[in-house]
Amino acid sequence: MTVATLFVLFALFLVVGLPLAFAMGLSAIAAIWLSGQSMLILPQRITASLDSFALLAVPLFILAGELMNSGGITERIVRFSRSAMGHFKGGLAQANVLSNMFMAALSGSSLADLSAIGSMMIPAMVREGYNKAYSVAITACAALMAPIIPPSIIAVIYGSMTGISIGSLFLAGAIPGVLAGLGIMVIARLLAERGGATALPRESWPEFGRAAQAAMPAMAVPLIIVGGILSGVFTPTEAGAVAVAYALLYGILTRRHRPGSVYAQLVNAGVTTSSALITLAGASLFSYVLVASGFAQAALGVLVAITDNPQLALLLIFGLLVVLGMFVETVSALILVVPILIPVVGFYGYDGVQFGIFTLMSLVLGGLTPPVGILAMVACRIAGIDYSRTFGMLMPFILWWAAATLLVAYVPPLTTWLPSLVFR
């Protein structure tokens, strides 16, 4: 009865247009009240969900991303990528993917990467004669790498919820993230003729050298962050603080940061963080009701009744996660499913780190697919094209990302090899 009340109210709140965080929170509050539990559980659960040292890394990485964008780091990465890849057929598309790969190693946020790279690359691609749908598909799919290539904001959230080493999750995402990026490049090349792709004039070696030299300070950031975590110099949370300090100092030295601009970035980061934490609080109440009502064990029972084969179960879980990601924003979906999936991981004997990256890659796919498809929608707004006109061009990239996710699910060394080298 409690679970039925929860889902009915949740659906009703979404239909009337309530924001997702409040729809989850209010439906959970109503279910708790109707079940006769003390309402004192509300502040306790909300506080418990947010009272995590590891979660302090989230606002820090968000702020670091804001400061890097305003400090000119993004522009230097795009300039280097164009210099390295622009002379190939469809070179701007390849440079787009390469820029997103570098930015993924800086911000850890798909939306931040899309906003930073897309605002520069999509207009540039359109000016060079690229099809708008092609430009949108490349940019939106390339942004999916940000939560997978370290450092990753949602990997921090997953690690804080499950107790799995965040450093291990960071390392585990490196190979799948780069593999996915290389696949996007291949598909971009195969679709180049259809997308109206052209080649830019080849730059001279001195020009390439200057572009690489200008981008070096930016490309050093992931080495500092991940290297510091793995060497034990600082924790993931402290790494976020180091990234903020680096981005701030870089902007000051390049004279891109002024007191007014830094204040604006602080406000933007604060708004983004507040939105994420409100969503986290609402989703934690929703998850609590599901777990307390025995829904997690019931879901495991249903899955076991369907199959006791771990490989087939992975395929079913993948389908469920992709469908959930189509309707629910990634952070919210992650918080909803993790308490349900923890018993599944234990029962089938999955590796926790491998399953974590598999879960993240499955959920972020919803950033491309309707009805939410937030990444594709934002890219469409930048390009000035209707979302429905991009479906045909998006589909090959969606299928590739799904294939890469299943590779992660069924080929353990893709995620376990790097962590095994460091955390023996």
N, C-alpha and C positions, 0 to 999 in steps of 0.2 A: 504494500500500500504506500509506504514511504517513497519507494523508488518511482512508482507510478505518478504520485503527486509531484515529485521532483521534475520528471520529464514533461508532464502535461503543462505545468506552470512555466517551465523553461521555454517550451515551444510557443506558448501563449505570449510570453514577454517578447520573444523574438518577432512574432507576427505583428505586434503593436509597435515595433520599432525601437525597443529599449536597447541601449548599447549592450554588447555581449557580456562585459564584466558585471554589469548590474543585473542582467538577466540570469546569469549563473548565481550570483550572490543572493538575490532576492528569492529565487526559487528554492535555494538551499535553506535560507532562513525560514521560509514558510514550511518546508518539509520537516525541519527540526522542531518547529513550534507545534505542528500538528502531531508529531510523534510523541509529544509530552516531555521531551528532554529540556533540561534547564537552558535558558537562553544565555547563561554565563559561558556556554561553550563557544559562543560567537567570538568574543574578544580573544579567548584563549587560542582558538584555531587560527584566527587571522594573525595574531602575534607570532605564533609558532611558525607559520608559513613564511613570515618575513624576517624573523630573528635568526639570520644566518650570516656568518662572516663571509662565506663564499659569495653570497648574493651581492655584497658590496662591490664586487667586480663589475656587475651589470651597469650601474650608473657611471662608473669610472670609464669603462670601455665606450659607452655611449658618448660621454663628454670628449674622450680622446678622438673619436671619429669626427665629432663636430669641429674640434680644433684643427684636425688634420685637413679637413675640407676647406676651412676658412684660411688656413695657413699656406695654401698653395701646394700641398703635397700631392693632392689628386691631379692637379694640372701637370705636374712633373712626371707622374706615372703615365698619364695619357700621352704626353709628349714622347716619352721613351718608347712606349708600346707602338706608337705610330711610326717612329723612326725604325724600329726593329722589324715590323710586320707590314707596313703600309704599302710596300712595293710589290707584294704578292697579289694574285687575283683574289679580290675580296679582302684586301689587306686591312681596310678599316674595320671590317667585321672581326678579323683575327686580332687586331689591336684592341678592339672592344673586349673580347674575351680575356686577353692577356692583362688588360688593365683591371678587369674585375678580379682576376686571380690575385694580382698584387694587392688590390684594395681589400680582398677577403682576408688577407693576412694582416690587415691593419685594423679594420673596424669590427668584424664579427657579426655584422648586421646586413641582411639582404636589402632591406629598404634603404638603409644609408648608402650602400654601394650603388644601388639603382639610381637614387637621387643624384649622387655625385657624378657617377660615370655617364649615366643616361642623359643628363642635362647638357653634357658636352658632346657625347658621341652620336646620339640620335640625330640632332640637327646637322652635325657634320656629315653623317652618312647620307641623309636626305639631300643635302646640297651636292654631294658627289654623284647623285642619281640612283642611290639605293632605294629599293621599294620600302615604303613605310612599314608594312607588315613584317618584312624580313628584318628590318632594323629593330623593331619592337621585340620580335621573337628572340633574336640574338641577345639583346640587352637583358631581357627579363630572365631568360634561362641562365645566362652567365651569372646573374646575381644570386642564383641558388647556391653557388659555391661558398658564399660568405659564412653561413652557419656551419659549414663542414670543415673548411680549411681553418687551422688554428690561427689566432684564438677565436673561439665561438661563444657568443653570449648564451645561446640555448644549451650548449654543452655545459656551461657553468651551472645553469638551472637544473639540468638533468643530473649532473654530478652531485649537486647539493641535495637533491631529493632522494637519490639512491645510495649515497655514500661511496660511489665509485670515484676513484682518483680523477680529478679534473685534468691533471697532467697527462694521464693515460688516454683520456678521451681526446685531448688536443692532438697528441701524437697519432692516435688511431684515425683521425679524420684527414690527415695529410695526404696519404696515398689515394683514398677514394675521391677526395676533392680535386686533386690534380688529374686523376684518371677521368673524372667527369668533365673537367675543363678541356682536356685534349679531345674527348669525344665530341664536345660542342664545336670545337674548331674543325674537326673533320666534317661534321654535318654542315657547318657553315660553308665550307669549301664545296661540298657536293651540291648545295643549293645556290651557289654563287650566281650562276647564269639566271636562274629563276628570280633571284633577288635583285637583279640589276647591278651586280657588283662590278667595280672597276678597280684598277690598280693606280696607286699614286707613284710619282717619279721616285726612283731610288735615291736616298740621301747618301752623301759622301761619308767616308769613314770618319773624318773629323767632326761632321755634324752628328753622326751617331755617337761618337765618343763624348761630345758635349752633352747630349741628351742623357746618356748613361751616367755621366758624372753628376748631373743635376739631380737624377733620380736616386742616387746611392744613399743619401740620408734617409729617404723614405723607405727604401728596401731593407735598411738596417733594422727597422723597427721590429718586424716579426722575429728576427734573430735575437734581438735583445729580450723580447717578451718571452718567447718559448724557451730560449736558451737559459734565461734566468730562472724560469720555473723548473726546468729539468735538472739544472745544476744545484737546485736548492737554495739559490741566493735569495729568492723571494717567492711568496705564495702567488696563486692566480690573482687574488685581490690586490696584493702589493704590486703585481705586474700591471694591473690597471692604473694604479697611481703613477707608476713609472712611465707608462704610455702617455698619460695626461701631461706629466712634467716635460717629457720629450717633445710632445706636440706643441706645448705652450712655448718652450724655449726656442724651438725651430721657427715658430711664427714670429717671435720677437726678433730673432737674429736676422730673419729675412725681411723684417719690417712689414709683415703682413698683418700682425696683430696690433690693435689699438685698444685702449680701455673700453671704448664703446662696443667694438666688435666682440671682444672677449665676453663682455656682459651679455650680449645677444646670444652667444653660443652657450653660455651657462643657463640662460633662460630656456633655450631650445632643448638642451639636454635634460633640464629639470622637468619640462613638460613631457618629454618622451619617457623619462624614467617613471614619472608619476602614473602615466597611462599604463605602463608595463606592470607596475606594482599593484595598482588597483585591479587589473586583470588577474594578477597572481593571487591576490587576496580572495576575489570572488570565485576563482577556479578552485582554490584550496578548500573552501566551504563545500562546493559542489562535490569535490572528490571525497571529502570526509563523509558526506551522506552516503555516497556510493559504497565506500569501504565499510562504514559502520553498519549498513543494512545487509551486508553479506553479498553485495552485487559482484565484487571482485571474485570471490570464490565461486559464485554461481556462473560467472562468465568463463572461468577456468573449467568448470564442470561441463559446460556446453561444448567448449573447444575439445576437451578430452573425449566427449561422447562422439564428436564428429571424427576425430582421428587421434591416435596416440603416436603417430609418426611425426617426429620433430621437424622434418623437412617439409612435409605437407602443411603442418601447422604454421610454419614461417610464411608460406604463400598465403594462407588465409589471413594471418595477421597483417601482412603487407596490404592486402585488399581492404581490410577494415581501416587501417591507418590512412591510406590514400583517400578513402571516402570521407573519413573524419576531417582530414586536412582540406577537403574541398569546401567544407561548410564552416570550419572553426579556425580562427587565427592560430598560428603555430604555437606560440607560448601557451595559450589557453588549452589547446589540444594536448600539448605535452603534459601539462599539469593534470589534465583530466585522465589521461590514459596510464601514466606511470604507476599510480597505486594499483591499477587493475592488472598491469603487465608484470609487476614484480613477482607474483605467484607463478605466472606462466614461465618466466625465465628460470625460476628454481625447479619447476616440475619437469620441463623438457631438457634442462641441463645446458642452456645456452651460455656462451661466454658473455659476461655482463658488458664489457667494453664493446665487443662486436655488435651485440644487440642494441646498444645505445646509439651507435652510428647508423645502424640500419633503421632504427626508429626515427632519428632526426631526418635522414634522407627521405623516408617515406612521407613524413608530415610536411616537409617544406615543398613537396611537389604541388600541394594545394595553392601555392603562390602563383601558379600558371593556369590552373584549371578553374572553370566556372563552378559555382556561382560567385565565390569570393574572388579568387585570382588577383590578389591585391598587387602583386608585382607587375603582372601583365596590364592591369588597369592603369597603374601609375605610368608605365612606359607608353601606353596608348595616349594618355593625356599629354605627355611630353611631345609625342609625335603628331598629335592632332588627328587621330584616327579612331574609328569606332572599334570597340573590343571584339565584336562579332566578326570583323573583317580579318582578324589575325589568326583565327582558329586553324585554318589550313596550314599556315606556316609554323604555328606553334607545335602541331602534332608530332613531327619528327623529333623535336627536342624533348617533348614530354615522354615519348616512347624510349628515347635514349636514357633519360634520367631514371625511368622505371627499370630499364635493363641494368644500369649501373648499380641501382639499389639492390637488385636481386643478386648481382655479383658479390656485393658486400655480404649479403645474407648467406650465400652458399660457398664463398671462398674465404675462409677465416683469415689466412695470412695477410689479406689486404688491410685488415684492421689490427691484427694481433702482432705482426712482425716487428714494427717499430717500437711499440711499448715493451715488447719482450727484450729488445736490445738494451733499453735504458732501465726498466724496472724489473730486474732479475730477482 
